């Protein structure tokens, strides 16, 4: 855990052996009680990401401090802003980079706040399942398309973080409800919500909080070799793309295009960009990362916030092949090289 990038580089050298972990017997032998007879995907697509189950520990008892009291955080540091009912909270990526999942409750609503650094995807889920039961989620240590595979602690079913879908186990085929959230700079969040709670480490010495273990990930030409899928033909693999999800439909725009026009209307939605938020995947010190800005997404009809995320082009191709993406050159359809 002291250097996840080094772990990833080591595993890349062993990439030929990693697919062998797709054998369910190996997973069972390592303690998984997952029902491997039920699956929505090819098990060969799921590989080890390095740390084992809970090697990246989800946070189940989050600790918070008032925003106005946190003097150690930089103004441009990225936080996930979540508002549920009468409660608004911030979950800094300086913490989530090292834990990836926070099981929390806001205004009576059970939520899972998640961040997958390899996909730069920050998504919040309702922890209530289709049958009405409530569960918590952990980090499996497994990846599919370089995206975190979560597991629910009730059935040990495996869930794809980027889509919120159960892909293996008793819950296979079910989907979690996503909740609107957005990345915001801590300084702006604190000015707007000085009394709001901000997630802080329970034990500041546990990890190198505030440091980015994926230094230079933004500047790579391609994701780490743990990703073995196709790369897009039309866009650089690591270009940021905003994905808005509403009423069962997707709208997508490249971040450079949205940045150039400031605001864009697509499919009855308005997407807006403004600067002042650091990338969590650039410099070693997250607060010193390049300015990638913040995006808001809302319905044109009533201004309501909608679910959206900013990820990489290779992730969009992996999970939504054939999706039309609005770019500076015009609408394009992602295809493989």
N, C-alpha and C positions, 0 to 999 in steps of 0.2 A: 504493500500500500504506500510505501514511501516514494515510489516512482512508478506510477502506472504506465507511463510511456515506455519505460524500460521493459516492463512485463510484456507489453504488447509487442515490442520488437522481438523479444525472445520467442514469444508464441508464433510470430510470423515465420521464424526460421523452422518451426516445427509444424507448419501449416499442413504438410502432407499427412501428418498423423492425427490432426484434430478431428477430421470427419469420422474417425472411428468411434468418437464419443457419442455418435448418433445411435449406437446400439442401445436399445432400452435396458438390456440386461446390465450394462455398465452403469446406467443411471440408477437402476434399482439397487445395485450393489453399493452405490455411494449413499443410499439412504432415502432416495425419492420414493414416495408412496403414490405418485401420479399414475392415473389410469392411461397407460400408453396405447391402449386399444382404441382410444378415441382421439383423433387428430384431424386438424383442418389443413395441415401443411405436410410437406415431405420432411420427415425427421432429420434427413441428411442436411437440411438447411440450417439446423440449429447446432451451434458449436460452442466450445468453451471460450469465455472471454478472459480467462486468467484466474481471478479469484473464484473460489468455490461458492456454494450456496451461503449467503449471508456474510461472505468475505468482505463485501461492501455492505455495511450494516444499515438497514433502514432505520429511521427514527420513529419510535413508537410512543415516546413520552417527550414531545417537543417542549423546549424551554424558550421563553420569549422575554424580551426587554422592550421598554417603551422606545420608540424611534428617536425621540428627542434626547435620549441619554447615550446614544451610541456614537461616540466621538471618533472611534477607530476606523470607521468605514468611509471610503471615498465617495464623493458625491456622484460619480459616474458608475459606481459599482452596480452591476445588474442584480435586480431582485425580481422574483415572481410576485406580482401584485394580485391578490385574490380578495374578492368582496363577495360575501354570502350574507344575505339578509342585512342585518345592521352591523355586521362585523367586517372589518378590512384588516388584512395582515400581509406581511411581506416575508418572503422566503429567499434569502440571499443565495446566489449561485456559489458564493465562497463556501457555503456549507453544503449545498446540494451536490456540488461536484464530487464530494467525498462520501455521500450517503445515498443519493439518487432518488430516494423515496421518503416522504414524511407522511405518516398516518396521523391525521389531525381531525378535529371537529370544530366547525365554525357555526355559531348560532343554531346548534342542534343538528347540523348537516355533517355526516361523516365523509371525509374527503381523503384522497391520496394525491399529494403534490409531488410530481415526478419530474426528473431532469435526466436525460441521457446525453452525456457529453459527446459521445462519438457521432451522434446525429444532431446535436444542438437542439434537441426537442424538449420543450418545457410544456407539460400537459397536466391538467388537474382533472381527477376523476371523482365521481360519486362512488363511495365504497359500498353502496347498497346494490346487491345483485338482483337478477331478474325475479327470483323467488321471494324477494323482500328481506332476505338475510343480510347481515352486515359482516364484512370480513376486513382483515388487514392484509397488506401486501409486503412481500419481501423481495430482495434482489437475488435472482437465481444464480447469477454468475455466468449465465448463458446469453448468447447473442444470436439474432437472426437478421441478416442484412445489416449488420453492424449496430443494430438497435437492441436495447435492453429487453430481456425477457423477464417479466415479473412473475411472481407466483402468489396465489392466494393461500392463506394459512389454513383455511377451512378444508379445502380439498386437494391442495398442492397442484391445482391446475396451473398451466403456464399461460401467461397473457402477454401479447405484444404491446409494448409501451406506445409505439407511434400510432397504432390504430385503436387501442383499447379493446382488442378482440382476444378471446380465449382461443388459443391455437392447439393446445394439447391437454387432455385430461377430462375429468367429469364435466367441466364447464365448457368444453370445446364447442364453438359456434355461438356462444353468448358474447355480448358486448357491454362494456361499461359506458355510462353516460359521461360525456365530457362537460366540464364547466368552464365558462369564460374566465380567462385570466390574461395577464400580459406582462411582458418584461418592462421594467421601469428603472430609471436611475435612482439609487437610494436617496440622493439629495432631494430630488423632486418629491419622492414619496414622503420623506420626513417633513418637508415643508407643508405638504397638503394634509398630512396625517400625523402630527407630532405626538399624539397620544396613542397611536396604533401600535400593535405588538409586532415585533420583528424577531424571527427565529435566530437564536444564537446557539453555539455549541454547548452541550451539557458539560463537556470536558474540553476546554480549549487546547489542552496538550495532546488530545487523542490523534489529531491530524494536523497537517500544515494548512489550516484554514486561511483563506485569502490567497493561497498560491494555486497556480494552474499546473497540474501534472501533465498536461497535454501541450506544452509550450510549442508554438509555431504551427499548431494544427490548422489554423485558418489559412496559412500560406502554402500548404501542401497542394500538389497538383492532383492528388487522389487520396482517398481515405487510407487508413492503415491496412496492411495486407490481411487483417482479419475479415475484411469485406471481400468476398469472392464473386460478387455479382457483376452485372454489366454496368458500364459507365455511360452517361448520356452523350449523344453525338452533338447536340445543338448547343449545350451550355457547359462551361467548366464544371467538373464534378463537385468542387467545393464552393460553388457560388451559392449564396444564401437565397432561398426562395420562401416567400410567405404563402402559407396554405390557410385559407379560411374555410371553415366547415359550417354549413348552415342548411337546415331542412333537407339533410341527406345529400347535399350537393357540395362540390369542392370548387373553390376559386383560387387561382394561383398567380402570383406575380413575382418576378425577380426583385430582390431588394435593391439592386442598383437602379432599376427602372422606377420603382416607387420613390426612391430617394431623389431621383432627377425631377419627378413631377410633384412631389410632396403629398399629393392626394389623388386617389384613383377610384372610380366607381365601376364595379363589376357585378353583374347579376343581382342588382338590388342591394349591394353592399358598398360601403365606403371604407377604403383602407387609407391610412394616413401615416406618414413617417416624419419623425423629427430627430435631430441629433442629440448627443449628450449622454449616451450609454455605452460603456466599454464592453468589448467582447470578452467573454470568460475563457476563450480558447486561443488567445494570442500571446501576450507577454506572460512571464512567470508570475508577476504580481498582477492579479486580476484587475485591480484598480487602474493599472497603467495600460490596459489593453486598448487596441485601436477602437475608435468611435464607430460603432455599427448602428447606433440609434435605437429608437423604440418605435413600435408599430401599434396603432390602435385599429380595431375593426368593429364596425357597427352597421346595423340595419338602416337603410335610408328611410324606411317608413316611419320609424319611431326613435331612432338613435340608440336602440338597445345594443349593448356589447354582445359580440358573438365569439364563438370559439375560434381561435386562430393560433398559429405557431409559425416560427421561422426556423427552417431546417436547411439541409444542403440538397443540391440538385440530384446527387446520386441517390439520396433517400427517396425523393419524389419518384424517380424512375423505378426504384426497387418495389415500392408499395403501390404506386399509382401509374403504371406504364400506360402511355397513350394520353396522359392528362395534358390539356392545353395550358401553357404557361404564358402569361403576358410579359413580354420583354421589350427592351428599348427598340428592337428591330421589328416588333410586331408580335402577334400571337404565334407560338410555336408548339408543336406536339413532341414531347420527349420520346426518343427512341434510342436504342443501343448502338454503340460504336461497332 
